[in-house]
Amino acid sequence: MRRGFQAAAGLLHPRALPRAPRTLPGLNSASAFGSSTDALVSRFCPEKTDLKDYALPNASWCPDMLSLYQEFLEKSNSGSWIKLPSFKSNRDHIQGLKLPSGLVAASDKGDWRIFTRCIQVAGQGYEYVIFFHPAKKKSVCLFQPGPYLEGAPGFAHGGSLAAMMDETFSKTAYLAGEGLLTLSLNIRFKNLIPVGSLAVLNVQVEKIEDQKLYMSCITQSRDQQTVFAKSSGVFLQLQLEEESPP
């Protein structure tokens, strides 16, 4: 594991970083490594699975979250947007792929959970769903923080929003161009998010160059009258190798 991170860190050194083709979002559906966006989406969103999708409506969702979810679901039927499933672990999303040598953690533990899915009681922690637009390389995340994410009384902790931004960034980066590791995340908080209310994260890939994805996010209320935070992130591309068929 340590060697893997050292190898990844080496890629960040200007002399070690290969010059990747400059790919402008929305103009080319292929990532700098040649995997098409469609192929990445297909791998990420299996048509048949027994895994539980946590990004589905439940009784805790507020009316704003339910209605906006339905709006985007209708848009997904036209093929422009794709609702991303949310399994309990990223291991379930990237099946059939091998991470670079040294970055695979060996463990006998079976119950892996992504941080934003670690609170299992519906409505108490992270309630969210992400919709991805392949052609425009952007995502919208509907986020409803529960009481277990409280910071100031009655409001979501800033760290919970930071985690939600990072999660939406990472899923968008992976689907838009095999982005896997967060290099930087800069956030400017503007207003507090009331617990149990809806926050809408709008994430956009600004550019892909030099083996990195540059992204922006604005988090606001549904009516766009209140901005909760603005952020930017940089993600490192890592070429993933398909496993050989058995």
C-alpha atoms as one frame of an Amber mdcrd trajectory, in Angstrom:
protein
   0.000   0.000   0.000   2.757   2.413   0.974   4.627   1.680  -2.256   1.421
   2.308  -4.185   0.936   5.762  -2.706   4.593   6.553  -3.301   4.128   5.590
  -6.933   1.025   7.766  -7.184   2.839  10.641  -5.505   5.629  10.276  -8.039
   3.158  10.988 -10.797   2.546  14.412  -9.300   6.151  15.505  -9.758   6.351
  17.744 -12.824   9.241  15.750 -14.303   7.484  12.424 -13.776   4.111  13.525
 -15.109   3.677  12.455 -18.742   2.095  14.928 -21.135  -1.384  13.547 -21.755
  -3.503  14.709 -24.678  -5.513  17.800 -23.770  -9.152  16.827 -23.834 -11.866
  19.459 -23.584 -15.021  18.309 -21.778 -18.032  17.888 -24.005 -15.998  17.682
 -27.236 -14.680  14.162 -27.000 -16.354  11.263 -25.231 -13.066   9.404 -24.777
 -10.860   9.955 -21.775  -7.155  10.639 -22.088  -6.568   6.931 -21.561  -8.940
   5.802 -24.288 -11.856   4.444 -22.259 -15.079   5.924 -23.570 -17.476   7.620
 -21.199 -20.156   5.155 -22.289 -17.920   2.229 -21.345 -17.159   3.704 -17.935
 -20.847   4.397 -17.275 -21.783   0.871 -18.357 -19.208  -0.613 -15.996 -20.282
   1.649 -13.142 -24.027   1.057 -13.609 -24.625  -2.680 -14.099 -27.981  -3.531
 -15.656 -28.436  -6.613 -13.483 -27.260  -6.796  -9.891 -28.367  -8.102  -6.526
 -26.627  -5.233  -4.745 -28.743  -2.756  -2.817 -29.025   0.689  -4.367 -29.037
   3.276  -1.566 -29.824   6.145  -3.948 -33.549   5.432  -4.039 -36.372   7.374
  -2.375 -37.368   6.466   1.171 -39.796   7.858   3.733 -37.206  10.305   5.100
 -36.846  12.294   1.882 -38.269  15.802   2.059 -40.802  16.968  -0.587 -38.198
  19.069  -2.430 -35.853  16.103  -2.724 -38.607  13.800  -3.929 -39.944  16.182
  -6.554 -36.516  17.142  -7.939 -35.570  13.459  -8.021 -38.636  12.783 -10.154
 -37.726  15.657 -12.480 -34.254  14.260 -13.108 -35.605  10.733 -13.395 -37.825
  11.921 -16.240 -34.812  13.562 -17.880 -32.902  10.289 -17.553 -35.639   8.558
 -19.546 -34.745  10.782 -22.501 -31.145   9.602 -22.304 -29.503  12.928 -21.471
 -28.992  12.242 -17.750 -28.117   8.985 -16.000 -29.106   8.147 -12.455 -26.092
   6.607 -10.763 -26.684   3.681  -8.429 -25.047   3.955  -5.023 -23.834   0.704
  -3.521 -22.313   0.426  -0.076 -18.750   0.218  -1.381 -16.813   1.532  -4.356
 -15.532  -2.019  -4.751 -18.975  -2.880  -6.072 -18.814  -0.121  -8.682 -15.420
  -0.978 -10.150 -15.744  -4.752 -10.374 -13.830  -6.209 -13.272 -10.992  -3.713
 -12.903  -7.641  -3.852 -11.202  -6.115  -0.859  -9.473  -2.437  -0.155 -10.150
   0.007  -2.437  -8.382   0.455  -1.449  -4.746  -2.851   0.387  -4.395  -4.929
  -2.680  -3.568  -5.486  -3.038   0.171  -5.387  -6.621   1.369  -7.776  -7.425
   4.199 -10.011 -10.222   5.405 -12.799  -7.801   6.327 -15.946  -8.313   4.304
 -18.147  -5.376   5.273 -16.587  -2.486   3.393 -18.564   0.752   3.316 -17.958
   4.048   1.610 -17.938   6.872   4.162 -21.117   8.502   2.903 -22.994   5.193
   3.275 -21.740   4.285   6.743 -24.917   5.410   8.567 -27.459   2.724   7.812
 -30.592   4.247   9.376 -32.619   5.975   6.665 -32.767   9.742   7.064 -30.223
   9.968   9.880 -27.079  10.547   7.861 -26.349  11.040   4.179 -29.371  10.870
   1.918 -28.278  11.587  -1.627 -28.550  10.643  -5.263 -26.281  11.649  -8.154
 -27.316  12.203 -11.772 -24.576  12.329 -14.432 -24.697  13.962 -17.881 -22.157
  12.083 -20.076 -22.132  14.505 -23.011 -21.582  17.586 -20.852 -19.407  15.860
 -18.249 -21.325  17.276 -15.329 -23.302  15.956 -12.380 -26.076  17.052 -10.066
 -26.251  15.645  -6.554 -29.377  15.939  -4.426 -28.216  15.926  -0.802 -30.320
  15.854   2.350 -28.270  15.838   5.591 -29.742  13.993   8.556 -29.468  14.751
  12.304 -26.360  12.552  12.714 -24.523  15.082  10.532 -25.331  18.065  12.750
 -22.748  20.751  13.459 -24.289  23.977  14.735 -27.648  23.108  16.343 -30.150
  22.397  13.593 -27.622  22.701  10.774 -25.372  20.278   8.917 -21.691  20.138
   9.849 -19.459  21.727   7.209 -17.444  18.531   7.046 -20.494  16.576   5.915
 -20.883  18.887   2.926 -17.158  18.611   2.189 -17.487  14.823   2.120 -20.527
  15.071  -0.149 -18.667  17.375  -2.519 -15.702  15.013  -2.624 -17.995  12.052
  -3.289 -19.773  13.824  -6.155 -16.461  15.062  -7.551 -14.979  11.563  -7.445
 -17.890   9.845  -9.186 -17.937  12.544 -11.868 -14.169  12.391 -12.318 -14.207
   8.624 -12.703 -16.987   8.625 -15.294 -15.635  11.635 -17.186 -12.050  10.474
 -17.416 -10.881   7.752 -15.023 -10.161  10.181 -12.210  -9.552   8.242  -9.009
  -7.507  10.119  -6.424  -8.315  13.528  -4.920  -5.313  15.825  -5.191  -6.930
  18.972  -3.794 -10.298  20.185  -2.560 -10.903  23.881  -1.888 -14.174  25.052
  -0.329 -15.650  28.456   0.458 -18.635  28.135   2.768 -21.363  30.735   2.348
 -24.423  29.619   4.346 -25.481  26.791   6.655 -27.651  23.908   5.422 -30.625
  23.136   7.693 -30.781  19.490   8.730 -33.445  17.635   6.763 -33.510  20.132
   3.891 -32.330  19.782   0.299 -29.007  21.038  -1.004 -28.255  20.756  -4.724
 -24.640  20.217  -5.789 -23.835  21.172  -9.379 -20.496  19.701 -10.451 -18.763
  20.476 -13.734 -15.554  19.167 -15.280 -13.733  22.327 -16.371 -10.825  20.680
 -18.159  -8.788  17.496 -18.412  -5.084  17.917 -18.996  -1.704  16.694 -17.809
  -3.279  13.563 -16.312  -5.536  15.627 -14.053  -9.203  16.616 -14.005 -10.080
  20.137 -12.866 -13.589  20.472 -11.483 -15.910  23.038  -9.911 -18.999  22.805
  -7.722 -21.649  25.187  -6.488 -24.013  24.017  -3.762 -27.271  25.880  -3.415
 -30.922  25.664  -2.507 -33.391  24.303  -5.028 -34.640  27.785  -5.936 -31.010
  28.927  -6.358 -31.624  31.844  -4.001 -29.205  30.581  -1.335 -25.633  29.512
  -2.052 -24.312  27.172   0.629 -20.785  26.746  -0.694 -18.523  26.928  -3.724
 -15.632  24.560  -4.284 -13.057  23.318  -6.733 -11.213  20.036  -6.915  -8.379
  18.392  -8.802  -8.316  14.649  -9.404  -5.517  12.425 -10.662  -6.169  10.138
 -13.599  -5.017   6.564 -13.141  -5.292   4.159 -16.016  -7.241   1.090 -14.962
  -6.467  -2.290 -16.401  -9.239  -4.712 -17.226  -8.984  -8.118 -15.644  -8.335
 -10.977 -18.004 -11.383 -13.166 -18.649 -11.351 -16.489 -16.766
